[in-house]
Amino acid sequence: MSDLILSVKTKEKRIRSLQQERARGEGQRAQLMSRLKSEFGINSIEEAVSELEKLQLGVEDVEKDLSKFDKEMGTIISNAERGPIPSSCEGSSEGG
């Protein structure tokens, strides 16, 4: 019978431990939800996921623009390294 009592006490202890973990998790969730609300004006996890998806699309657009800019700058730098444009190729600036 003492084995049964020991088993019950062990299980009670485990239950209390899990209840404490749950309470901590709920507290953390409440803090995070409060932070989402105060910092981003977001009221739910679903809304946060939606905003995250929008931001990810925005990041992809910025990365594409940056890649395009990088290529353009590479071309400009490459042309600049070739040297100045000869004066015969430049436009005439005759005034009258």
C-alpha positions in Angstrom: 0.0 0.0 0.0 2.9 2.4 0.7 3.9 2.1 -3.0 0.5 3.3 -4.0 0.7 6.3 -1.6 4.2 7.1 -2.8 2.9 7.0 -6.4 0.0 9.2 -5.7 2.2 11.8 -3.9 4.7 11.7 -6.8 1.8 12.4 -9.2 0.4 15.1 -7.1 3.8 16.8 -7.0 4.1 16.5 -10.8 0.6 18.0 -11.2 1.5 21.0 -9.0 4.6 21.5 -11.0 2.7 21.4 -14.3 0.1 23.8 -12.9 2.9 26.2 -12.0 4.4 25.9 -15.5 1.0 26.6 -17.0 0.5 29.7 -14.8 4.0 31.0 -15.8 3.2 30.3 -19.5 -0.2 32.1 -19.2 1.5 35.1 -17.5 4.2 35.3 -20.3 1.4 35.1 -22.9 -0.5 37.9 -21.3 2.7 40.0 -21.2 3.5 39.3 -24.8 -0.1 40.1 -25.9 0.1 43.4 -23.9 3.4 44.2 -25.7 1.9 43.5 -29.1 -1.0 45.8 -28.2 1.1 48.7 -26.9 4.0 48.5 -29.4 2.2 47.5 -32.6 -1.5 48.1 -31.9 -2.2 44.3 -32.5 -5.0 42.6 -30.6 -4.6 38.9 -31.5 -2.1 36.3 -32.7 -4.0 36.1 -36.0 -3.6 39.8 -36.5 0.1 39.5 -35.6 0.6 36.7 -38.2 -1.2 38.8 -40.9 1.1 41.8 -40.1 4.1 39.5 -40.2 3.2 38.2 -43.6 2.8 41.8 -44.9 6.1 42.8 -43.5 7.8 39.7 -45.1 6.4 40.7 -48.5 7.7 44.2 -47.9 11.2 42.9 -47.0 11.1 40.8 -50.2 10.3 43.9 -52.3 13.1 45.9 -50.6 15.6 43.0 -51.2 14.6 43.0 -54.9 15.1 46.8 -55.1 18.4 46.5 -53.3 19.6 43.9 -55.7 18.6 46.0 -58.7 20.4 49.0 -57.1 23.5 46.9 -56.5 23.6 45.9 -60.1 23.2 49.5 -61.3 25.9 50.7 -58.9 28.2 47.9 -60.2 27.7 49.1 -63.7 28.3 52.7 -62.7 31.5 51.8 -60.9 32.7 49.6 -63.7 32.1 52.5 -66.2 33.9 54.9 -63.8 36.9 52.6 -63.6 37.3 52.8 -67.3 38.1 56.4 -67.0 36.6 59.8 -68.0 34.6 60.2 -71.1 36.8 61.8 -73.8 35.9 65.4 -74.5 35.1 64.6 -78.1 32.2 62.4 -76.8 30.8 65.0 -74.4 28.1 67.3 -75.5 29.0 70.8 -76.8 28.4 73.7 -74.5 28.5 76.5 -77.0 26.5 79.5 -75.9 25.2 82.5 -77.8 
